[in-house]
Structure formats: structure tokens, C-alpha cells
Amino acid sequence: MATRKTSGADKSTGLPDPAAIQEAFAQSFKGITDRMQNLNLTGGAATLLESGRKDIEALVEANKRSYQGLQTVVQRQTEMLRNSITEWQGAMQGMQGQDMSANLAKLDEMGKAAFQQALNDIRELAEVAAKSQSETFEIVRKRVSDNVEQATQIIFQRLVVGRI
């Protein structure tokens, strides 16, 4: 009977540890980048190879940031749920043996407060997710910008060299 390995997983979320994922990515790409660096290339081929290496590094970093953002959202959701359950349990215990109309009024008040808290929590989670996506996008945007700049330089060099 097969067992699943759970070491390296966050016990509160069940998600794998980001450091372990980053290490796995790094090891996967290390062999590729080592082979790339050991090639004896010059000129355009070397430039393209270096660009590919930087693309891989940017991809690894973007994936790392994206995963960290996801983990932050999941951890915060778990924390919010625990807090909500604890609050409701405390409130229910405090209602035992009290007047029914007072309990209904208290439940109504708690329901309104819980709804407002849920809206605040959703807003917070959306902000965390947006920040994570923005950081990830910025890594990719920077790499694309670098590639466009590099291509422009290569084309310009070829045009200038071709005219001389």
C-alpha cells in the first residue's frame, strides 16, 4: 500500500513548502543552465543562450512569487475561518439559558457584524492576491522588456554592420 510523503508540507494548509518547491525548480533547471554555460558559443548564439537562461530564471522567480502569494491567501483564509468559528462558538455558549428575544437580537447583531467582516476579509484577500499577481507580472514584464531591448540592439547592430 502506497503512502504519501507529507514532509515538507505546511501542516496548517497542507500545501507543499515553497522552499521545497523552489529547490525542486532550481535543481531541475540547474542541470540545464550548467549545460548552457559549458557550451563554447560566441556571438548571436551566446546572446540567445544567455537570454534563454535569464528567461528560465525569470520563470522560476515568477512561479515562486505566485506560489508564495497563493500560500499567503490560503493561510489567511484558514486564519479567518478559525477566528470566525471561535467567535460563533463563544457567542452560542453565551446564549445558553438567556431570554429568547435577547438571543434573537444578539444573533441579528452578530449576523450583521459577520457579514461586514466577511466583506472586509474578501477585500483583504483580493488585495493580497492582486499584489502577488502584480509582483509576478512585473517579473515577466521586465523579462519581456529586456528581450525586446536586446532584439532591438541586435537588429540595429546588424543594420549598422551591414551598411559598413
Secondary structure, DSSP 4 states (H G I P E B T S, - for coil): ------TTB-TTT-PBPHHHHHHHHHHHHHHHHHHHHHS---HHHHHHHHHHHHHHHHHHHHHHHHHHHHHHHHHHHHHHHHHHHHHHHHHHHHHTTS-HHHHHHHHHHHHHHHHHHHHHHHHHHHHHHHHHHHHHHHHHHHHHHHHHHHHHHHHHHHHHHHH-
